Amino acid sequence: MPTKRLPGVLADADRQKSLPKLGGMARPNGVVIVSERFWAFATTDGGLFEGAMPARSLRVARIPLVRGLLQLASSMAPLARGRGVARGRERFFILAALALSFPLVALPARLELPAALALSALLLVWLFRGRTLRLHGAEHRAIAAAEQRRLEACWSGAASPSRFSPRCGTNFAALALPVTVFAERLLPVAGASMAASMLAALLALGVTMELWKAVQHPSGLLRGLLLPGLALQRLTTREPELADTRIALAAVASVLRRELV
């Protein structure tokens, strides 16, 4: 999409009464924005890659625990299948690191925590390399601008929505840790089979997703559970420059242009 068309697309989105819920992820060289149907990856060198999200079964989407796991898997679709979002070796590294996290629960208790910390540290250092921290903040800012109908003002720099987001994956990680610890206490997996250990890990992820959805309920009754994740975002984001925000807004515009057809 030519840059000169972007402000017009954003202004049109600002006039809409409702917009689809957006999510995303920051990469060292760009920002991915996703809706339920589409994704777009805008790069720091001006490139734009577009694709469609996997179709969801409405029947399965109503099943507690299962729906959360499917949503997690779907969120990885741009990385796993998207051209330009992750190259071959990079894609293999990401998927391998995620796959290795499940067998960790089968390790002896004295090894499980050090191994989990080492894998998490390696993955975080690799994920947040380069320009990622600023682009992570830009991703949050662009999504907040869409929710506030301030996309055009955000593009011009007249508006600067918060770089912190209640739906950030950092918040999910902050919830997942205590849920996983509680699940291990409730369902001890030390010495259990690999299948049982992986089932316990999947159960913890499913419960975390349900809790994550609950804390974002408009009533705000459980909003306090987001505080640890929001605090962590001070480490996983940096204040973006206008150029960073425009990269994220280009991806937002691509998704909304297709959603609003």
C-alpha positions in Angstrom: 0.0 0.0 0.0 1.5 3.4 -1.0 2.4 5.5 2.0 0.4 8.5 0.7 -2.8 6.4 0.9 -2.2 5.4 4.6 -3.7 8.5 6.2 -6.9 8.2 4.2 -7.3 4.5 5.2 -6.7 5.4 8.9 -9.1 8.3 8.7 -11.8 6.1 7.3 -11.2 3.6 10.1 -11.6 6.4 12.6 -15.1 7.1 11.3 -16.3 3.5 11.9 -18.6 2.8 14.8 -16.9 -0.5 15.4 -13.7 -2.1 14.4 -12.4 -5.7 14.8 -10.3 -6.4 17.8 -6.6 -6.3 16.9 -3.5 -8.0 18.3 0.1 -8.2 17.2 3.7 -8.8 17.8 6.9 -6.9 17.3 9.8 -8.2 15.3 13.4 -6.8 15.1 12.6 -5.6 11.6 8.9 -4.8 11.8 5.5 -5.2 13.3 2.8 -7.8 12.8 -0.8 -6.8 13.3 -3.6 -9.5 13.3 -7.4 -9.5 13.4 -9.5 -12.7 13.6 -9.4 -12.9 9.7 -6.3 -11.2 8.5 -2.6 -10.4 9.3 -0.1 -7.9 8.0 3.6 -7.5 8.6 5.0 -4.0 8.0 8.8 -3.8 7.9 11.3 -1.2 8.8 12.5 -0.9 5.2 9.0 -0.1 3.9 7.9 -3.6 2.9 4.4 -5.0 3.6 3.4 -8.7 3.7 -0.2 -9.7 4.0 -2.0 -12.9 4.7 -5.2 -14.6 6.1 -5.5 -16.1 9.5 -6.6 -19.8 9.8 -10.4 -20.2 9.9 -11.8 -21.0 13.3 -14.5 -23.5 14.1 -17.4 -21.7 15.8 -18.4 -24.9 17.6 -14.9 -25.5 19.0 -14.5 -21.8 19.9 -17.2 -22.2 22.5 -15.4 -25.0 24.4 -13.6 -23.7 27.5 -9.8 -24.4 27.7 -9.8 -25.8 24.2 -10.7 -22.4 22.7 -7.8 -20.7 24.4 -5.3 -23.3 23.1 -6.6 -22.8 19.6 -6.3 -19.1 19.9 -2.7 -19.4 21.1 -1.9 -21.7 18.1 -3.7 -19.3 15.7 -1.6 -16.4 17.0 1.5 -18.1 15.7 0.2 -18.5 12.2 2.0 -15.4 10.7 5.3 -16.7 12.1 4.7 -20.3 11.1 3.2 -19.7 7.6 3.7 -16.0 6.8 6.1 -15.1 4.0 8.5 -12.5 5.2 7.6 -12.6 8.9 10.2 -15.3 9.8 12.8 -16.9 7.6 13.4 -20.7 7.5 16.1 -21.0 10.2 14.4 -18.3 12.4 11.0 -20.0 12.1 12.6 -23.3 13.1 14.2 -21.8 16.1 11.0 -20.2 17.4 8.9 -23.3 16.9 11.6 -25.5 18.4 11.9 -23.3 21.5 8.2 -23.4 22.0 8.1 -27.1 21.6 10.9 -27.7 24.1 9.0 -25.7 26.8 6.5 -28.6 27.2 8.9 -31.5 28.1 10.4 -29.3 30.8 7.7 -30.2 33.2 8.8 -33.8 33.0 12.3 -33.0 34.4 13.2 -33.6 38.0 12.1 -30.7 40.2 15.7 -29.6 40.9 16.4 -29.3 37.1 13.0 -28.0 35.9 13.3 -24.4 37.2 16.9 -23.8 36.0 16.1 -25.3 32.6 12.9 -23.2 32.2 14.8 -20.0 33.2 17.6 -20.7 30.8 15.2 -21.4 27.9 13.1 -18.4 28.7 16.2 -16.1 29.0 17.5 -17.4 25.7 14.2 -16.9 23.9 13.6 -13.4 25.4 17.1 -12.2 24.4 16.6 -13.5 20.9 13.1 -12.2 20.5 13.8 -8.7 21.9 17.0 -8.1 19.9 17.7 -5.0 17.8 14.8 -2.5 17.4 12.1 -4.9 18.9 11.5 -3.0 22.2 10.6 0.3 20.5 8.5 -1.5 17.9 6.8 -3.4 20.7 5.7 -0.1 22.2 4.7 1.1 18.7 2.5 -2.0 18.2 0.7 -1.3 21.5 0.3 2.4 20.6 -1.1 1.7 17.1 -3.7 -0.8 18.5 -4.7 1.6 21.2 -5.1 4.3 18.6 -7.5 2.1 16.7 -9.5 1.4 19.8 -9.7 5.1 20.6 -10.4 6.1 16.9 -7.3 8.3 16.9 -5.4 6.6 14.1 -5.1 9.6 11.9 -3.9 11.8 14.8 -1.4 9.1 15.8 0.0 9.0 12.3 0.6 12.7 12.3 2.0 12.6 15.8 -0.8 14.7 17.4 -1.8 11.8 19.6 0.4 9.3 21.5 -1.7 6.6 23.1 -0.1 4.5 25.8 2.7 2.0 24.9 1.3 -0.3 27.6 -1.4 -2.8 26.7 -3.6 -5.0 28.9 -3.7 -7.7 26.1 0.1 -7.9 25.7 1.7 -11.4 25.7 3.8 -10.1 28.6 0.6 -10.1 30.7 -0.1 -13.6 29.6 3.3 -14.7 30.7 3.0 -13.1 34.1 -0.3 -15.0 34.6 1.1 -18.3 33.2 3.8 -18.6 35.8 1.6 -18.8 38.9 -1.0 -20.8 37.1 1.7 -23.4 36.1 3.1 -23.5 39.6 -0.4 -24.1 41.1 -1.1 -26.8 38.5 2.0 -28.6 39.4 1.1 -28.6 43.0 -2.5 -29.7 42.2 -1.4 -32.3 39.7 2.2 -33.5 40.5 3.9 -34.5 37.3 7.4 -35.4 38.7 8.2 -38.9 37.4 5.0 -39.0 35.3 5.1 -40.0 31.6 5.9 -37.5 28.9 2.3 -37.6 27.7 1.0 -36.8 31.2 3.5 -34.0 31.6 2.6 -32.4 28.3 -1.1 -32.7 29.1 -0.6 -30.9 32.4 1.3 -28.1 30.6 -1.5 -27.8 28.0 -4.0 -27.6 30.8 -2.1 -24.8 32.5 -2.0 -22.9 29.3 -5.7 -23.4 28.7 -6.5 -22.2 32.2 -4.2 -19.2 31.8 -6.0 -18.2 28.6 -9.4 -18.4 30.3 -8.1 -16.3 33.2 -6.5 -13.8 30.7 -9.9 -13.4 29.0 -11.6 -12.9 32.4 -9.2 -10.1 33.6 -10.0 -8.2 30.4 -13.7 -8.2 31.0 -15.3 -4.7 30.8 -16.4 -5.0 34.5 -12.8 -4.7 35.5 -13.3 -6.9 38.6 -10.1 -8.9 38.0 -8.1 -6.0 36.4 -5.7 -6.0 39.3 -4.2 -9.3 38.1 -2.8 -7.4 35.1 -0.5 -5.2 37.2 2.5 -7.6 37.2 2.4 -7.9 33.4 1.9 -4.2 32.9 5.0 -3.6 35.2 7.0 -6.1 33.1 6.1 -4.1 30.0 8.5 -1.4 31.3 11.2 -3.9 30.4 9.7 -5.4 27.2 8.8 -2.0 25.6 10.5 1.3 25.0 8.9 4.6 24.1 8.6 4.5 20.3 9.6 7.2 17.9 7.0 8.5 15.3 8.8 6.4 12.6 8.3 3.3 14.7 4.6 4.1 15.3 4.1 4.6 11.6 5.4 1.1 10.8 2.9 -0.4 13.2 0.1 1.9 11.7 1.0 0.7 8.2 0.2 -2.9 9.4 -3.0 -1.7 11.1 -4.1 0.0 8.0 -3.5 -3.1 5.9 -5.6 -5.3 8.2 -8.4 -2.7 8.5 -8.6 -2.0 4.8 -9.4 -5.6 4.2 -11.7 -5.9 7.2 -13.8 -2.9 6.1 -14.3 -3.9 2.5 
